[in-house]
């Protein structure tokens, strides 16, 4: 197992190919600094380049918060038009890196998940939350900033424009059950221990499935969400002409479990 901690991000990857990133500022409810965002991009690039990586789990240190947004002190540096535009483009880069990561991503959410933290969770493929989780974008009563059109589009594709307006206009935080009802999270579990257990089980399940199928599905849905004009020939051929496809067919006919290689 690899395990290389940093001050604000912890990274590990086990023998099953399950990578984990822990947002590690529990004293600040894991509020994200610009350095943490940059570190997240760097770790995603590292995972993308590692053929042994099968799935990524992102969680927050402790049980009080996944991440309580961007550390507000970071915004003191935003003074000019260039600063404002650069910040939102930077966030688009961070979230886009998560969306384009070749492996499935799971947000494991306990407690507060707001602002930039909620944006990271929404950019993940799967989300599991504790019953006491609270999610939202309370910027209309806190900073008075806005989300980029790209970020609004990500949320609207997930829960619909009307619910995005409701969240931002009211600046309220959604409880876990309401978040589940609108599709902002996919599962709700009782407590932090149940969250760890369910996240581990889900990551193990996903890591055991055909990686090329997962990759093609993830990328195809991303293109669809962005109304991309890109053809899907590359995605189709990456699966149907792969050794994994032949292996899956032969394993099915032989009534044995397939052995996926990602090739």
Secondary structure, DSSP 8 states (H G I E B T S, - for coil): -EE---SSEEEEE-TTSEEEEEE--GGGTT-B-HHHHHHHHHHHHHHHT-TT--EEEEEESSSSEEEESB-GGGGGG--SHHHHHHHHHHHHHHHHHHHH-SSEEEEEE-SEEETHHHHHHHHSSEEEEETT-EEE-GGGTTT-----HHHHHHHHHHH-HHHHHHHHHH---EEHHHHHHHTS-SEEESSHHHHHHHHHHHHHHHHTS-HHHHHHHHHHHHHHHTT----SHHHHHHHHTSHHHHHHHHHHHHTS-------
